[in-house]
């Protein structure tokens, strides 16, 4: 149902697929979809083993910007992540009983997301919404900074983003 609705709202050139993504099938899915090697954006938001999928994707793709959902309840510098298991099953609950509302055991910390992406040449550059960390390829970030009188993209760190996300969640 969600995939059909999304498909109707997307341009014809955009492929919408309803498939379970794991670290084991990420490379195959990207290849089957003829995804570009350097897409503009990668969004990882699967409410489970987000960091293993992030790592698997960065091994085969070099997006300009990565937006990954993190567990805002895990403070920096704690490194936390749900490992992939083929036995993992999403909760069939809805609303406040599902996903990040379930309090605690899901996703990964902003510190882990930043640490996994760093060897691939990514830096934390900001946050999006209440639960997402933005990472940018370092070569692009440095090229952007050369044209700016000051470097706003260096103001973010995994710890700063984790704290900002947590504070925003507490205000709700």
LUMMAR-550230 format. One line per field, with one value per residue: residue number from 1; x, y, z of N, C-alpha, C, O in turn; residue in one letter. Coordinates in steps of 0.02 Angstrom, whole numbers. Example, Ala and Ser with C-alpha at 12.3 -4.5 7.8 and 13.67 -1.06 7.14 Angstrom:
2
zalo: (1,2)
nx: (660,642)
ny: (-284,-112)
nz: (390,354)
cax: (615,684)
cay: (-225,-53)
caz: (390,357)
cx: (660,645)
cy: (-165,2)
cz: (390,394)
ox: (712,670)
oy: (-166,57)
oz: (423,402)
fimi: (A,S)
# end
This chain:
172
zalo: (1,2,3,4,5,6,7,8,9,10,11,12,13,14,15,16,17,18,19,20,21,22,23,24,25,26,27,28,29,30,31,32,33,34,35,36,37,38,39,40,41,42,43,44,45,46,47,48,49,50,51,52,53,54,55,56,57,58,59,60,61,62,63,64,65,66,67,68,69,70,71,72,73,74,75,76,77,78,79,80,81,82,83,84,85,86,87,88,89,90,91,92,93,94,95,96,97,98,99,100,101,102,103,104,105,106,107,108,109,110,111,112,113,114,115,116,117,118,119,120,121,122,123,124,125,126,127,128,129,130,131,132,133,134,135,136,137,138,139,140,141,142,143,144,145,146,147,148,149,150,151,152,153,154,155,156,157,158,159,160,161,162,163,164,165,166,167,168,169,170,171,172)
nx: (42,94,203,137,68,177,240,147,163,289,409,414,541,592,623,521,526,465,538,630,771,935,1100,1157,1095,1104,1201,1166,1033,1053,1128,1037,940,1003,1068,1155,1334,1378,1267,1163,1102,1087,972,948,839,772,727,792,923,1007,1140,1223,1169,1200,1342,1362,1311,1397,1509,1492,1447,1455,1381,1342,1285,1232,1094,1053,953,960,974,909,909,1026,1165,1308,1473,1436,1440,1330,1236,1115,1143,1141,1024,958,845,778,630,516,416,241,162,77,85,126,182,271,429,540,472,466,560,719,790,841,901,1048,1181,1223,1359,1410,1364,1435,1567,1573,1556,1663,1792,1763,1768,1678,1599,1515,1389,1273,1102,943,775,710,782,887,1051,1159,1277,1419,1515,1686,1773,1685,1632,1746,1774,1662,1681,1793,1741,1673,1663,1674,1669,1537,1499,1587,1546,1473,1472,1475,1441,1385,1274,1204,1169,1090,985,932,889,791,697,658,584,461)
ny: (-60,65,73,78,200,287,262,317,452,486,536,460,407,368,229,130,15,-121,-202,-302,-236,-282,-298,-396,-401,-276,-227,-304,-260,-125,-139,-212,-114,-26,82,238,249,356,427,572,574,467,385,311,226,118,74,-23,-118,-9,43,-69,-83,42,34,-75,-18,93,26,-4,108,287,405,582,647,580,527,467,374,386,322,421,413,367,429,526,489,357,205,121,-6,-100,-263,-351,-480,-625,-670,-564,-473,-348,-252,-278,-184,-26,155,232,118,65,58,194,242,139,142,128,-5,-4,35,138,226,402,419,293,288,396,352,235,287,374,313,298,422,521,655,717,833,891,887,811,833,750,635,604,596,695,663,707,686,705,764,841,924,996,1062,1144,1223,1299,1398,1477,1610,1573,1422,1338,1204,1132,1142,1043,893,717,703,828,830,718,762,874,814,731,827,894,792,777,890,869)
nz: (0,45,-44,-168,-158,-146,-269,-358,-334,-378,-505,-669,-697,-576,-477,-378,-254,-164,-46,68,144,176,249,174,49,-7,-103,-216,-237,-270,-387,-470,-484,-564,-504,-487,-465,-391,-314,-279,-154,-13,83,235,328,417,537,616,589,543,534,492,362,310,310,221,105,83,48,-85,-150,-178,-117,-124,-14,140,229,379,490,666,834,946,1081,1129,1200,1148,1197,1171,1084,989,910,820,774,618,589,515,573,626,658,617,728,733,780,792,781,935,985,898,810,836,945,1031,1127,1153,1101,952,787,772,856,842,851,811,677,622,644,566,438,421,378,243,195,242,329,475,451,492,552,521,541,685,710,623,554,457,335,239,91,112,16,-60,39,77,-43,-51,62,25,-55,33,152,285,381,399,395,470,598,656,750,788,922,954,868,917,1045,1013,943,1043,1139,1065,1052,1184,1206,1152)
cax: (0,139,242,92,57,240,250,102,186,357,418,419,610,609,600,497,525,446,581,668,841,981,1169,1176,1067,1109,1239,1125,976,1078,1148,976,904,1048,1081,1220,1386,1384,1203,1163,1079,1069,933,942,789,737,705,819,996,1023,1212,1249,1149,1242,1410,1359,1299,1457,1560,1480,1419,1484,1334,1367,1258,1199,1049,1041,916,997,937,922,911,1094,1207,1378,1510,1418,1434,1277,1203,1084,1174,1095,1007,904,786,747,563,490,355,181,125,69,86,177,210,314,488,579,431,471,608,781,828,831,947,1116,1197,1254,1431,1426,1354,1492,1628,1571,1561,1726,1844,1742,1776,1618,1599,1450,1379,1211,1049,880,721,726,818,932,1116,1179,1348,1437,1581,1736,1798,1634,1628,1804,1765,1612,1711,1839,1704,1637,1707,1682,1655,1483,1492,1631,1518,1438,1508,1426,1418,1340,1211,1169,1140,1036,929,902,854,732,649,632,538,396)
cay: (0,123,75,99,271,320,255,365,521,494,539,394,383,345,161,117,-58,-143,-259,-298,-220,-307,-288,-450,-392,-206,-220,-333,-216,-66,-160,-229,-52,17,143,267,237,416,463,634,563,401,391,247,233,54,60,-86,-124,45,51,-120,-67,99,8,-116,28,132,-18,-10,170,348,461,647,659,523,543,403,379,363,315,483,399,346,489,521,451,286,174,71,-23,-166,-305,-385,-551,-645,-686,-502,-458,-284,-254,-265,-133,38,216,240,53,43,96,231,253,80,160,95,-53,1,78,146,292,449,406,235,307,438,311,189,325,411,284,305,492,561,695,740,904,918,841,822,809,734,572,589,629,708,654,730,665,755,802,891,972,1041,1105,1194,1269,1344,1454,1512,1650,1537,1351,1315,1131,1101,1155,984,832,665,717,886,810,673,803,915,770,711,885,906,740,788,946,847)
caz: (0,47,-106,-222,-149,-162,-341,-393,-324,-404,-577,-701,-696,-508,-462,-310,-244,-97,-34,130,133,227,228,128,-18,-27,-166,-270,-250,-306,-455,-507,-498,-604,-465,-503,-414,-350,-311,-241,-85,12,145,269,382,417,606,642,582,497,524,447,294,291,295,159,48,71,16,-157,-176,-149,-121,-103,52,171,285,413,553,723,896,983,1153,1145,1201,1128,1147,1171,1019,993,847,815,724,573,599,470,615,649,633,640,767,693,816,758,823,987,1004,844,791,886,1004,1074,1179,1168,1063,880,751,795,884,795,853,769,608,603,644,509,375,418,334,174,177,258,391,499,433,519,569,485,583,755,718,567,549,388,321,171,69,132,-42,-78,94,73,-102,-33,111,-8,-83,86,196,347,369,443,394,520,664,682,768,807,990,952,837,963,1098,984,928,1107,1169,1025,1069,1252,1205,1125)
cx: (44,178,199,79,119,253,208,128,255,358,429,489,631,579,579,490,506,482,617,742,882,1051,1191,1150,1074,1144,1198,1066,997,1096,1086,936,944,1060,1149,1270,1394,1317,1209,1147,1066,1032,925,896,747,716,730,895,1020,1099,1243,1230,1189,1311,1410,1350,1362,1513,1552,1456,1451,1436,1366,1347,1223,1156,1031,1004,959,951,954,925,981,1140,1278,1420,1492,1409,1385,1250,1173,1118,1121,1085,952,840,751,678,542,428,296,136,124,76,142,207,261,376,521,539,439,524,666,814,810,887,1018,1127,1227,1330,1450,1417,1413,1556,1630,1582,1629,1780,1827,1745,1716,1626,1527,1444,1314,1162,987,825,745,772,869,996,1131,1255,1361,1506,1630,1761,1749,1628,1686,1800,1714,1642,1759,1804,1666,1685,1718,1656,1599,1477,1537,1603,1487,1487,1455,1398,1369,1273,1171,1135,1081,975,894,862,790,678,618,581,469,349)
cy: (63,130,99,174,311,319,306,437,535,502,469,365,355,275,156,42,-73,-209,-249,-287,-247,-291,-340,-438,-320,-197,-247,-288,-154,-83,-175,-166,-5,84,171,253,296,454,527,621,490,414,321,258,169,32,-6,-84,-73,49,-6,-109,-7,75,-32,-71,68,91,-21,55,230,407,526,660,595,549,476,415,351,359,374,472,378,407,475,525,377,262,116,57,-93,-204,-336,-457,-568,-661,-623,-493,-391,-296,-242,-214,-68,95,216,173,28,87,132,247,196,87,111,55,-50,43,79,217,337,438,347,252,348,397,263,226,359,378,287,377,535,595,712,814,932,864,860,793,793,674,557,630,637,702,677,704,722,796,856,945,1022,1087,1160,1246,1318,1406,1495,1553,1618,1466,1325,1239,1097,1110,1094,928,780,680,776,869,765,713,844,874,750,767,898,854,751,844,927,825)
cz: (0,-18,-164,-218,-168,-238,-380,-387,-351,-479,-606,-697,-628,-498,-389,-303,-173,-82,32,114,192,205,176,57,-45,-94,-225,-287,-289,-378,-497,-526,-543,-570,-484,-447,-367,-349,-270,-168,-72,77,173,329,383,487,633,638,530,483,483,374,268,270,230,98,32,41,-60,-189,-141,-155,-97,-31,76,228,317,479,609,784,940,1059,1176,1143,1175,1192,1144,1099,1025,924,851,759,679,594,550,508,640,618,662,682,721,727,777,808,873,1010,953,838,848,947,1054,1128,1186,1114,989,852,777,820,831,794,808,695,582,597,584,443,366,374,259,151,190,325,410,483,461,539,529,528,653,763,665,571,475,383,250,155,82,73,-63,-25,90,13,-87,15,79,-35,-31,128,264,336,415,446,445,591,695,698,785,876,991,921,883,1018,1071,969,992,1139,1131,1043,1138,1254,1181,1179)
ox: (33,186,223,80,115,273,232,115,279,314,452,497,682,520,617,454,530,461,633,771,865,1062,1238,1179,1051,1118,1196,1051,962,1081,1082,903,920,1061,1196,1252,1415,1312,1256,1175,1039,1057,899,913,694,691,695,928,1049,1119,1285,1269,1209,1336,1454,1379,1380,1560,1600,1444,1473,1447,1411,1388,1190,1179,999,1022,991,897,1009,941,993,1152,1303,1402,1532,1376,1397,1241,1202,1122,1064,1132,904,786,698,669,548,391,299,80,166,74,199,253,292,376,529,568,421,531,662,862,769,918,1044,1087,1254,1362,1499,1459,1438,1595,1683,1615,1650,1811,1871,1726,1704,1656,1483,1489,1302,1179,980,828,796,800,893,995,1118,1292,1319,1550,1616,1770,1769,1620,1676,1819,1723,1629,1766,1833,1632,1742,1767,1624,1614,1452,1527,1633,1475,1537,1397,1339,1318,1222,1111,1077,1029,919,832,807,738,619,559,539,422,292)
oy: (109,185,138,209,362,369,334,478,592,477,424,304,321,263,176,10,-40,-262,-193,-324,-236,-273,-328,-463,-306,-163,-215,-278,-134,-44,-153,-165,50,137,133,246,287,507,534,654,454,448,277,296,167,-24,-41,-52,-92,58,8,-123,-6,94,-22,-84,76,118,-38,57,225,453,526,682,561,587,434,460,299,387,377,519,370,434,419,563,338,294,69,103,-138,-179,-346,-491,-531,-666,-629,-505,-378,-345,-201,-202,-57,85,200,173,-25,146,104,264,203,43,61,78,-89,82,28,262,313,446,351,234,335,407,252,200,371,414,281,393,582,569,720,854,992,805,917,735,820,664,500,689,592,732,668,700,780,857,911,1004,1082,1145,1217,1306,1374,1460,1542,1532,1634,1453,1293,1212,1038,1086,1093,918,798,670,773,892,773,699,849,896,752,755,912,872,737,846,966,805)
oz: (-40,-44,-205,-269,-202,-267,-429,-431,-348,-514,-570,-694,-623,-508,-345,-341,-126,-103,51,76,250,147,138,9,-100,-138,-278,-346,-335,-424,-555,-578,-559,-602,-496,-388,-310,-380,-230,-124,-114,121,140,376,352,496,669,678,479,425,441,329,209,217,189,45,-27,12,-95,-250,-84,-195,-56,9,37,270,286,518,601,785,969,1096,1236,1089,1181,1237,1117,1058,1063,884,880,702,700,613,543,478,672,558,721,672,675,705,733,869,856,1051,963,857,902,999,1113,1171,1221,1084,965,887,800,807,781,742,772,655,527,550,555,397,310,335,217,94,152,372,367,499,454,543,507,549,676,816,662,588,435,422,205,198,66,79,-82,-40,98,17,-109,8,104,-39,-49,139,297,286,465,496,460,639,756,662,797,888,1025,945,890,1035,1104,981,996,1163,1162,1047,1149,1298,1189,1164)
fimi: (X,X,X,X,X,X,X,X,X,X,X,X,X,X,X,X,X,X,X,X,X,X,X,X,X,X,X,X,X,X,X,X,X,X,X,X,X,X,X,X,X,X,X,X,X,X,X,X,X,X,X,X,X,X,X,X,X,X,X,X,X,X,X,X,X,X,X,X,X,X,X,X,X,X,X,X,X,X,X,X,X,X,X,X,X,X,X,X,X,X,X,X,X,X,X,X,X,X,X,X,X,X,X,X,X,X,X,X,X,X,X,X,X,X,X,X,X,X,X,X,X,X,X,X,X,X,X,X,X,X,X,X,X,X,X,X,X,X,X,X,X,X,X,X,X,X,X,X,X,X,X,X,X,X,X,X,X,X,X,X,X,X,X,X,X,X,X,X,X,X,X,X)
# end
